[in-house]
Amino acid sequence: MAERKPFLLRIDREVLDAVHRWADDELRSVNGQIEFVLRDALKRAGRKPGATKRPVNAEPDS
């Protein structure tokens, strides 16, 4: 398993509340949801190892 490193995040209360609701909807912790969103953004931007870069507005692969 990859090493986990604690990280302090300052975030607007409304944004945090929205992320909390989103995480609840997807049965994740807030931390897990933030990590999921960040990993997806890295993949889409072609910044995650093994990811294929594509434009943000590109149609998803079928």
PDB file of N, CA, C and O in Angstrom:
ATOM      1  N   MET A   1       0.835  -1.183   0.000  1.00  0.00           N
ATOM      2  CA  MET A   1       0.000   0.000   0.000  1.00  0.00           C
ATOM      3  C   MET A   1       0.874   1.239   0.000  1.00  0.00           C
ATOM      4  O   MET A   1       1.930   1.262   0.633  1.00  0.00           O
ATOM      5  N   ALA A   2       0.434   2.270  -0.711  1.00  0.00           N
ATOM      6  CA  ALA A   2       1.197   3.508  -0.801  1.00  0.00           C
ATOM      7  C   ALA A   2       1.229   4.218   0.556  1.00  0.00           C
ATOM      8  O   ALA A   2       0.291   4.134   1.349  1.00  0.00           O
ATOM      9  N   GLU A   3       2.327   4.909   0.789  1.00  0.00           N
ATOM     10  CA  GLU A   3       2.479   5.673   2.026  1.00  0.00           C
ATOM     11  C   GLU A   3       1.475   6.824   2.041  1.00  0.00           C
ATOM     12  O   GLU A   3       1.284   7.497   1.028  1.00  0.00           O
ATOM     13  N   ARG A   4       0.855   7.042   3.153  1.00  0.00           N
ATOM     14  CA  ARG A   4      -0.093   8.150   3.308  1.00  0.00           C
ATOM     15  C   ARG A   4       0.566   9.235   4.145  1.00  0.00           C
ATOM     16  O   ARG A   4       1.239   8.945   5.133  1.00  0.00           O
ATOM     17  N   LYS A   5       0.369  10.477   3.746  1.00  0.00           N
ATOM     18  CA  LYS A   5       0.970  11.595   4.442  1.00  0.00           C
ATOM     19  C   LYS A   5      -0.138  12.558   4.861  1.00  0.00           C
ATOM     20  O   LYS A   5      -0.937  12.979   4.026  1.00  0.00           O
ATOM     21  N   PRO A   6      -0.193  12.911   6.148  1.00  0.00           N
ATOM     22  CA  PRO A   6      -1.205  13.882   6.596  1.00  0.00           C
ATOM     23  C   PRO A   6      -0.988  15.229   5.914  1.00  0.00           C
ATOM     24  O   PRO A   6       0.143  15.630   5.639  1.00  0.00           O
ATOM     25  N   PHE A   7      -2.096  15.915   5.647  1.00  0.00           N
ATOM     26  CA  PHE A   7      -2.026  17.192   4.952  1.00  0.00           C
ATOM     27  C   PHE A   7      -3.157  18.085   5.444  1.00  0.00           C
ATOM     28  O   PHE A   7      -4.323  17.695   5.394  1.00  0.00           O
ATOM     29  N   LEU A   8      -2.819  19.278   5.918  1.00  0.00           N
ATOM     30  CA  LEU A   8      -3.816  20.223   6.398  1.00  0.00           C
ATOM     31  C   LEU A   8      -4.403  20.975   5.202  1.00  0.00           C
ATOM     32  O   LEU A   8      -3.663  21.487   4.363  1.00  0.00           O
ATOM     33  N   LEU A   9      -5.727  21.038   5.129  1.00  0.00           N
ATOM     34  CA  LEU A   9      -6.395  21.719   4.025  1.00  0.00           C
ATOM     35  C   LEU A   9      -7.327  22.782   4.592  1.00  0.00           C
ATOM     36  O   LEU A   9      -8.206  22.487   5.402  1.00  0.00           O
ATOM     37  N   ARG A  10      -7.127  24.002   4.165  1.00  0.00           N
ATOM     38  CA  ARG A  10      -8.051  25.078   4.529  1.00  0.00           C
ATOM     39  C   ARG A  10      -9.037  25.204   3.391  1.00  0.00           C
ATOM     40  O   ARG A  10      -8.645  25.333   2.231  1.00  0.00           O
ATOM     41  N   ILE A  11     -10.320  25.167   3.720  1.00  0.00           N
ATOM     42  CA  ILE A  11     -11.346  25.134   2.689  1.00  0.00           C
ATOM     43  C   ILE A  11     -12.573  25.929   3.156  1.00  0.00           C
ATOM     44  O   ILE A  11     -12.924  25.929   4.336  1.00  0.00           O
ATOM     45  N   ASP A  12     -13.193  26.583   2.224  1.00  0.00           N
ATOM     46  CA  ASP A  12     -14.400  27.356   2.483  1.00  0.00           C
ATOM     47  C   ASP A  12     -15.486  26.431   3.051  1.00  0.00           C
ATOM     48  O   ASP A  12     -15.642  25.305   2.578  1.00  0.00           O
ATOM     49  N   ARG A  13     -16.221  26.885   4.039  1.00  0.00           N
ATOM     50  CA  ARG A  13     -17.233  26.064   4.708  1.00  0.00           C
ATOM     51  C   ARG A  13     -18.285  25.549   3.724  1.00  0.00           C
ATOM     52  O   ARG A  13     -18.684  24.388   3.813  1.00  0.00           O
ATOM     53  N   GLU A  14     -18.742  26.383   2.790  1.00  0.00           N
ATOM     54  CA  GLU A  14     -19.766  25.942   1.834  1.00  0.00           C
ATOM     55  C   GLU A  14     -19.244  24.840   0.918  1.00  0.00           C
ATOM     56  O   GLU A  14     -19.972  23.904   0.586  1.00  0.00           O
ATOM     57  N   VAL A  15     -17.977  24.956   0.511  1.00  0.00           N
ATOM     58  CA  VAL A  15     -17.369  23.929  -0.334  1.00  0.00           C
ATOM     59  C   VAL A  15     -17.244  22.630   0.455  1.00  0.00           C
ATOM     60  O   VAL A  15     -17.553  21.556  -0.060  1.00  0.00           O
ATOM     61  N   LEU A  16     -16.796  22.724   1.690  1.00  0.00           N
ATOM     62  CA  LEU A  16     -16.666  21.534   2.527  1.00  0.00           C
ATOM     63  C   LEU A  16     -18.014  20.864   2.753  1.00  0.00           C
ATOM     64  O   LEU A  16     -18.115  19.638   2.708  1.00  0.00           O
ATOM     65  N   ASP A  17     -19.043  21.656   2.995  1.00  0.00           N
ATOM     66  CA  ASP A  17     -20.379  21.088   3.183  1.00  0.00           C
ATOM     67  C   ASP A  17     -20.846  20.356   1.921  1.00  0.00           C
ATOM     68  O   ASP A  17     -21.438  19.280   2.009  1.00  0.00           O
ATOM     69  N   ALA A  18     -20.580  20.942   0.748  1.00  0.00           N
ATOM     70  CA  ALA A  18     -20.966  20.301  -0.513  1.00  0.00           C
ATOM     71  C   ALA A  18     -20.193  19.003  -0.727  1.00  0.00           C
ATOM     72  O   ALA A  18     -20.761  18.011  -1.183  1.00  0.00           O
ATOM     73  N   VAL A  19     -18.903  19.005  -0.402  1.00  0.00           N
ATOM     74  CA  VAL A  19     -18.097  17.791  -0.536  1.00  0.00           C
ATOM     75  C   VAL A  19     -18.594  16.732   0.447  1.00  0.00           C
ATOM     76  O   VAL A  19     -18.630  15.547   0.117  1.00  0.00           O
ATOM     77  N   HIS A  20     -18.968  17.147   1.624  1.00  0.00           N
ATOM     78  CA  HIS A  20     -19.484  16.203   2.623  1.00  0.00           C
ATOM     79  C   HIS A  20     -20.763  15.534   2.120  1.00  0.00           C
ATOM     80  O   HIS A  20     -20.913  14.319   2.246  1.00  0.00           O
ATOM     81  N   ARG A  21     -21.681  16.310   1.553  1.00  0.00           N
ATOM     82  CA  ARG A  21     -22.920  15.732   1.007  1.00  0.00           C
ATOM     83  C   ARG A  21     -22.607  14.780  -0.140  1.00  0.00           C
ATOM     84  O   ARG A  21     -23.201  13.706  -0.238  1.00  0.00           O
ATOM     85  N   TRP A  22     -21.671  15.173  -1.011  1.00  0.00           N
ATOM     86  CA  TRP A  22     -21.270  14.343  -2.146  1.00  0.00           C
ATOM     87  C   TRP A  22     -20.678  13.027  -1.651  1.00  0.00           C
ATOM     88  O   TRP A  22     -21.015  11.956  -2.156  1.00  0.00           O
ATOM     89  N   ALA A  23     -19.802  13.116  -0.668  1.00  0.00           N
ATOM     90  CA  ALA A  23     -19.179  11.920  -0.094  1.00  0.00           C
ATOM     91  C   ALA A  23     -20.238  11.001   0.512  1.00  0.00           C
ATOM     92  O   ALA A  23     -20.184   9.785   0.328  1.00  0.00           O
ATOM     93  N   ASP A  24     -21.191  11.571   1.225  1.00  0.00           N
ATOM     94  CA  ASP A  24     -22.272  10.765   1.809  1.00  0.00           C
ATOM     95  C   ASP A  24     -23.055  10.047   0.714  1.00  0.00           C
ATOM     96  O   ASP A  24     -23.392   8.872   0.857  1.00  0.00           O
ATOM     97  N   ASP A  25     -23.346  10.753  -0.382  1.00  0.00           N
ATOM     98  CA  ASP A  25     -24.099  10.150  -1.499  1.00  0.00           C
ATOM     99  C   ASP A  25     -23.364   8.958  -2.106  1.00  0.00           C
ATOM    100  O   ASP A  25     -23.997   8.009  -2.568  1.00  0.00           O
ATOM    101  N   GLU A  26     -22.032   9.003  -2.106  1.00  0.00           N
ATOM    102  CA  GLU A  26     -21.228   7.951  -2.723  1.00  0.00           C
ATOM    103  C   GLU A  26     -20.616   7.000  -1.699  1.00  0.00           C
ATOM    104  O   GLU A  26     -19.738   6.202  -2.026  1.00  0.00           O
ATOM    105  N   LEU A  27     -21.087   7.093  -0.461  1.00  0.00           N
ATOM    106  CA  LEU A  27     -20.654   6.211   0.634  1.00  0.00           C
ATOM    107  C   LEU A  27     -19.141   6.242   0.847  1.00  0.00           C
ATOM    108  O   LEU A  27     -18.507   5.206   1.043  1.00  0.00           O
ATOM    109  N   ARG A  28     -18.573   7.456   0.805  1.00  0.00           N
ATOM    110  CA  ARG A  28     -17.147   7.663   1.076  1.00  0.00           C
ATOM    111  C   ARG A  28     -16.999   8.629   2.244  1.00  0.00           C
ATOM    112  O   ARG A  28     -17.924   9.366   2.586  1.00  0.00           O
ATOM    113  N   SER A  29     -15.821   8.607   2.844  1.00  0.00           N
ATOM    114  CA  SER A  29     -15.495   9.641   3.818  1.00  0.00           C
ATOM    115  C   SER A  29     -15.179  10.923   3.048  1.00  0.00           C
ATOM    116  O   SER A  29     -14.944  10.881   1.840  1.00  0.00           O
ATOM    117  N   VAL A  30     -15.173  12.045   3.734  1.00  0.00           N
ATOM    118  CA  VAL A  30     -14.811  13.305   3.078  1.00  0.00           C
ATOM    119  C   VAL A  30     -13.382  13.204   2.552  1.00  0.00           C
ATOM    120  O   VAL A  30     -13.098  13.635   1.435  1.00  0.00           O
ATOM    121  N   ASN A  31     -12.486  12.636   3.354  1.00  0.00           N
ATOM    122  CA  ASN A  31     -11.108  12.463   2.919  1.00  0.00           C
ATOM    123  C   ASN A  31     -11.040  11.587   1.665  1.00  0.00           C
ATOM    124  O   ASN A  31     -10.326  11.910   0.716  1.00  0.00           O
ATOM    125  N   GLY A  32     -11.778  10.489   1.665  1.00  0.00           N
ATOM    126  CA  GLY A  32     -11.805   9.599   0.514  1.00  0.00           C
ATOM    127  C   GLY A  32     -12.366  10.281  -0.726  1.00  0.00           C
ATOM    128  O   GLY A  32     -11.883  10.053  -1.835  1.00  0.00           O
ATOM    129  N   GLN A  33     -13.385  11.116  -0.543  1.00  0.00           N
ATOM    130  CA  GLN A  33     -13.983  11.821  -1.679  1.00  0.00           C
ATOM    131  C   GLN A  33     -13.005  12.831  -2.258  1.00  0.00           C
ATOM    132  O   GLN A  33     -12.871  12.929  -3.478  1.00  0.00           O
ATOM    133  N   ILE A  34     -12.324  13.580  -1.407  1.00  0.00           N
ATOM    134  CA  ILE A  34     -11.338  14.557  -1.885  1.00  0.00           C
ATOM    135  C   ILE A  34     -10.235  13.842  -2.651  1.00  0.00           C
ATOM    136  O   ILE A  34      -9.823  14.301  -3.716  1.00  0.00           O
ATOM    137  N   GLU A  35      -9.751  12.720  -2.119  1.00  0.00           N
ATOM    138  CA  GLU A  35      -8.705  11.965  -2.802  1.00  0.00           C
ATOM    139  C   GLU A  35      -9.216  11.415  -4.139  1.00  0.00           C
ATOM    140  O   GLU A  35      -8.483  11.431  -5.129  1.00  0.00           O
ATOM    141  N   PHE A  36     -10.455  10.933  -4.180  1.00  0.00           N
ATOM    142  CA  PHE A  36     -11.051  10.427  -5.416  1.00  0.00           C
ATOM    143  C   PHE A  36     -11.112  11.525  -6.479  1.00  0.00           C
ATOM    144  O   PHE A  36     -10.740  11.303  -7.631  1.00  0.00           O
ATOM    145  N   VAL A  37     -11.582  12.706  -6.084  1.00  0.00           N
ATOM    146  CA  VAL A  37     -11.704  13.826  -7.021  1.00  0.00           C
ATOM    147  C   VAL A  37     -10.322  14.276  -7.521  1.00  0.00           C
ATOM    148  O   VAL A  37     -10.150  14.565  -8.705  1.00  0.00           O
ATOM    149  N   LEU A  38      -9.352  14.332  -6.619  1.00  0.00           N
ATOM    150  CA  LEU A  38      -8.002  14.730  -7.018  1.00  0.00           C
ATOM    151  C   LEU A  38      -7.372  13.715  -7.969  1.00  0.00           C
ATOM    152  O   LEU A  38      -6.746  14.098  -8.958  1.00  0.00           O
ATOM    153  N   ARG A  39      -7.533  12.423  -7.677  1.00  0.00           N
ATOM    154  CA  ARG A  39      -6.986  11.393  -8.566  1.00  0.00           C
ATOM    155  C   ARG A  39      -7.621  11.471  -9.952  1.00  0.00           C
ATOM    156  O   ARG A  39      -6.934  11.334 -10.964  1.00  0.00           O
ATOM    157  N   ASP A  40      -8.952  11.695  -9.993  1.00  0.00           N
ATOM    158  CA  ASP A  40      -9.646  11.818 -11.274  1.00  0.00           C
ATOM    159  C   ASP A  40      -9.142  13.036 -12.047  1.00  0.00           C
ATOM    160  O   ASP A  40      -8.926  12.956 -13.257  1.00  0.00           O
ATOM    161  N   ALA A  41      -8.955  14.159 -11.360  1.00  0.00           N
ATOM    162  CA  ALA A  41      -8.449  15.368 -12.009  1.00  0.00           C
ATOM    163  C   ALA A  41      -7.032  15.155 -12.546  1.00  0.00           C
ATOM    164  O   ALA A  41      -6.712  15.600 -13.648  1.00  0.00           O
ATOM    165  N   LEU A  42      -6.187  14.479 -11.771  1.00  0.00           N
ATOM    166  CA  LEU A  42      -4.826  14.178 -12.230  1.00  0.00           C
ATOM    167  C   LEU A  42      -4.844  13.289 -13.468  1.00  0.00           C
ATOM    168  O   LEU A  42      -4.081  13.508 -14.409  1.00  0.00           O
ATOM    169  N   LYS A  43      -5.711  12.293 -13.463  1.00  0.00           N
ATOM    170  CA  LYS A  43      -5.826  11.387 -14.607  1.00  0.00           C
ATOM    171  C   LYS A  43      -6.270  12.148 -15.848  1.00  0.00           C
ATOM    172  O   LYS A  43      -5.686  11.989 -16.919  1.00  0.00           O
ATOM    173  N   ARG A  44      -7.311  12.982 -15.705  1.00  0.00           N
ATOM    174  CA  ARG A  44      -7.836  13.743 -16.844  1.00  0.00           C
ATOM    175  C   ARG A  44      -6.826  14.737 -17.394  1.00  0.00           C
ATOM    176  O   ARG A  44      -6.816  15.021 -18.592  1.00  0.00           O
ATOM    177  N   ALA A  45      -5.971  15.269 -16.515  1.00  0.00           N
ATOM    178  CA  ALA A  45      -4.966  16.244 -16.939  1.00  0.00           C
ATOM    179  C   ALA A  45      -3.710  15.568 -17.468  1.00  0.00           C
ATOM    180  O   ALA A  45      -2.781  16.242 -17.914  1.00  0.00           O
ATOM    181  N   GLY A  46      -3.676  14.242 -17.421  1.00  0.00           N
ATOM    182  CA  GLY A  46      -2.497  13.530 -17.890  1.00  0.00           C
ATOM    183  C   GLY A  46      -1.314  13.663 -16.965  1.00  0.00           C
ATOM    184  O   GLY A  46      -0.167  13.560 -17.401  1.00  0.00           O
ATOM    185  N   ARG A  47      -1.571  13.889 -15.711  1.00  0.00           N
ATOM    186  CA  ARG A  47      -0.493  14.085 -14.736  1.00  0.00           C
ATOM    187  C   ARG A  47      -0.312  12.904 -13.802  1.00  0.00           C
ATOM    188  O   ARG A  47       0.572  12.912 -12.945  1.00  0.00           O
ATOM    189  N   LYS A  48      -1.147  11.891 -13.965  1.00  0.00           N
ATOM    190  CA  LYS A  48      -1.012  10.675 -13.166  1.00  0.00           C
ATOM    191  C   LYS A  48      -0.281   9.646 -14.023  1.00  0.00           C
ATOM    192  O   LYS A  48      -0.617   9.479 -15.195  1.00  0.00           O
ATOM    193  N   PRO A  49       0.702   8.959 -13.470  1.00  0.00           N
ATOM    194  CA  PRO A  49       1.429   7.960 -14.267  1.00  0.00           C
ATOM    195  C   PRO A  49       0.471   6.978 -14.935  1.00  0.00           C
ATOM    196  O   PRO A  49      -0.438   6.442 -14.301  1.00  0.00           O
ATOM    197  N   GLY A  50       0.694   6.756 -16.225  1.00  0.00           N
ATOM    198  CA  GLY A  50      -0.116   5.812 -16.976  1.00  0.00           C
ATOM    199  C   GLY A  50      -1.392   6.406 -17.538  1.00  0.00           C
ATOM    200  O   GLY A  50      -2.143   5.711 -18.222  1.00  0.00           O
ATOM    201  N   ALA A  51      -1.659   7.685 -17.265  1.00  0.00           N
ATOM    202  CA  ALA A  51      -2.885   8.312 -17.760  1.00  0.00           C
ATOM    203  C   ALA A  51      -2.683   8.839 -19.166  1.00  0.00           C
ATOM    204  O   ALA A  51      -1.580   9.238 -19.541  1.00  0.00           O
ATOM    205  N   THR A  52      -3.749   8.837 -19.936  1.00  0.00           N
ATOM    206  CA  THR A  52      -3.735   9.408 -21.273  1.00  0.00           C
ATOM    207  C   THR A  52      -4.371  10.783 -21.194  1.00  0.00           C
ATOM    208  O   THR A  52      -5.503  10.923 -20.733  1.00  0.00           O
ATOM    209  N   LYS A  53      -3.645  11.795 -21.644  1.00  0.00           N
ATOM    210  CA  LYS A  53      -4.159  13.153 -21.573  1.00  0.00           C
ATOM    211  C   LYS A  53      -5.190  13.366 -22.659  1.00  0.00           C
ATOM    212  O   LYS A  53      -4.989  12.978 -23.810  1.00  0.00           O
ATOM    213  N   ARG A  54      -6.305  13.991 -22.282  1.00  0.00           N
ATOM    214  CA  ARG A  54      -7.321  14.353 -23.258  1.00  0.00           C
ATOM    215  C   ARG A  54      -7.936  15.675 -22.823  1.00  0.00           C
ATOM    216  O   ARG A  54      -7.893  16.019 -21.642  1.00  0.00           O
ATOM    217  N   PRO A  55      -8.505  16.415 -23.761  1.00  0.00           N
ATOM    218  CA  PRO A  55      -9.112  17.701 -23.404  1.00  0.00           C
ATOM    219  C   PRO A  55     -10.241  17.514 -22.397  1.00  0.00           C
ATOM    220  O   PRO A  55     -10.910  16.481 -22.387  1.00  0.00           O
ATOM    221  N   VAL A  56     -10.444  18.504 -21.566  1.00  0.00           N
ATOM    222  CA  VAL A  56     -11.457  18.443 -20.519  1.00  0.00           C
ATOM    223  C   VAL A  56     -12.844  18.225 -21.117  1.00  0.00           C
ATOM    224  O   VAL A  56     -13.656  17.509 -20.532  1.00  0.00           O
ATOM    225  N   ASN A  57     -13.131  18.827 -22.272  1.00  0.00           N
ATOM    226  CA  ASN A  57     -14.459  18.728 -22.878  1.00  0.00           C
ATOM    227  C   ASN A  57     -14.607  17.534 -23.793  1.00  0.00           C
ATOM    228  O   ASN A  57     -15.623  17.415 -24.478  1.00  0.00           O
ATOM    229  N   ALA A  58     -13.624  16.641 -23.830  1.00  0.00           N
ATOM    230  CA  ALA A  58     -13.685  15.484 -24.720  1.00  0.00           C
ATOM    231  C   ALA A  58     -14.775  14.521 -24.268  1.00  0.00           C
ATOM    232  O   ALA A  58     -15.078  14.413 -23.080  1.00  0.00           O
ATOM    233  N   GLU A  59     -15.351  13.834 -25.230  1.00  0.00           N
ATOM    234  CA  GLU A  59     -16.359  12.819 -24.941  1.00  0.00           C
ATOM    235  C   GLU A  59     -15.686  11.628 -24.268  1.00  0.00           C
ATOM    236  O   GLU A  59     -14.568  11.270 -24.639  1.00  0.00           O
ATOM    237  N   PRO A  60     -16.335  11.012 -23.296  1.00  0.00           N
ATOM    238  CA  PRO A  60     -15.753   9.824 -22.651  1.00  0.00           C
ATOM    239  C   PRO A  60     -15.650   8.671 -23.647  1.00  0.00           C
ATOM    240  O   PRO A  60     -16.436   8.564 -24.589  1.00  0.00           O
ATOM    241  N   ASP A  61     -14.660   7.814 -23.413  1.00  0.00           N
ATOM    242  CA  ASP A  61     -14.480   6.634 -24.268  1.00  0.00           C
ATOM    243  C   ASP A  61     -15.687   5.719 -24.114  1.00  0.00           C
ATOM    244  O   ASP A  61     -16.197   5.529 -23.009  1.00  0.00           O
ATOM    245  N   SER A  62     -16.141   5.155 -25.228  1.00  0.00           N
ATOM    246  CA  SER A  62     -17.293   4.225 -25.178  1.00  0.00           C
ATOM    247  C   SER A  62     -16.845   2.812 -25.289  1.00  0.00           C
ATOM    248  O   SER A  62     -17.670   1.899 -25.266  1.00  0.00           O
TER     249      SER A  62
END
